[in-house]
Amino acid sequence: MRQVGAWAAGACVGFGRACVAVVVSMMVPAVWAAAVALWIWWGGGAWTWIAPFVWACIGTFALSRPVCRMFRSLVARWTATVIPAGYRQAGPVTRMSTGYWWNGFSYERTRRDALMDQRMRLWWRDPAVWRDLRFMGIAPITVGVIGAIPPAGVAAAVLGFSRPELSARLIGVLGLVVAIAGAPYAWRAVEPVAVRFLRPSPAMALVDRVDELTAQRADTTVAQAAEIRRIERDLHDGAQARLVALGLSLATAEKLMETDPDRGKALLREARVGAATSLTELRELVRGISPPVLNERGLVDAVRAFALDSPLEVAVSADVRLRLDPPIESAVYFGIAELVTNAVKHARATRARISIARDDTDLVVEVEDNGRGGADVRAGGGLAGLRRRLAVFDGALEITSPAGGPTRARMTVPCESL
């Protein structure tokens, strides 16, 4: 009985999915059918086909990207298979010193003209656009035809049972059998067809990967330059200035020891305090570059030490046996530090939870706080920079932060534990 119920449920779900696949795949053929109907309505003259043909072409171009997005969404929802879109992204539009706007292709007088020209050039040069148009011609004769089998069987059954002839009744029974038998399977053609014809080509995937690596290299170069400037500034304004003052104090004390020993001893005491302060500043600077506990004891102990120094009440749960490559540990550590710091500065949180675990292939880090939420990955922001730093290791950052909280951040980095 359970098997019958499961089969009936699968048939109902499959019939619905088949109907959806047919409707989506037949949108563009419906546009062309309407254009033909319009041409016939106008009398089918020698030149009256031009306007319907133009409108059909415009409709095909306008529907190609939305329909392909629908197919990708259906495949992801029904089979959990994610098909990358592979569309080329528009670059920034920059105003030059001459007053003209540069869009990556040409100079324009206004920003609006630059954006329009950029959009048109990207549209015509993007291989994904022509891939979508090709799919518009393939989907109706593959997904559409196969998906139409169950609805066609139901239609044949309704027409057959509505007539008294025996032959019509037999056709109705046959149609019903075809609809029931094909319903659980007719929609399954969506996935292989969409994956085969909507997935970016290897060449396009390689181009996208090269562009991504180029951007990551630029981000890494900028970050390294900024870090070097920060270290130079901290050394110049802090430890270096104190060491210069310490040298002057020692030189003065050396001269005063013969004429005013008490004043010289006081200067030596001040120099000792200054030396201790300089040592503390140097330790803080080294900790900002790479915490000693991270190098000596690994990521888990470094995060626990950071949690003890945090103004929040932080709970850390982690696999104590976890030990990773130093670059990955450093990136994850400073990512956790940035997320907790954001929770203190922006979310006004009082508690946070850090979870560090490893599955079969990835390091998974979750940071959750009880702040007011509203965190968003904005271009040029700290979270966007964190996402770029993780992308260097093929990692990812996911943020869930509804208004009112809580904020949940999930970092995943492919790795092999040592």
Secondary structure, 3 states (H helix, E strand, C coil): CHHHHHHHHHHHHHHHHHHHHHHHHCHHHHHHHHHHHHHHHCCCCCCCCHHHHHHHHHHHHHHHHHHHHHHHHHHHHHHCCCCCCCCCCCCCCEECCCCCEECCCCEECCHHHHHHHHHHHHHHHCHHHHHHHHHHHHHHHHHHHHHCHHHHHHHHHHHHHCCCCHHHHHHHHHHHHHHHHHHHHHHHHHHHHHHHHHCCCHHHHHHHHHHHHHHHHHHHHHHHHHHHHHHHHHHHHHHHHHHHHHHHHHHHHHHHHHHCHHHHHHHHHHHHHHHHHHHHHHHHHHHHHCCHHHHHHCHHHHHHHHHHHCCCEEEEEECCCCCCCHHHHHHHHHHHHHHHHHHHHCCCCCEEEEEEEECCCEEEEEEEECCCCCCCCCCCCHHHHHHHHHHCCCCEEEEECCCCCCEEEEEEEECCCC
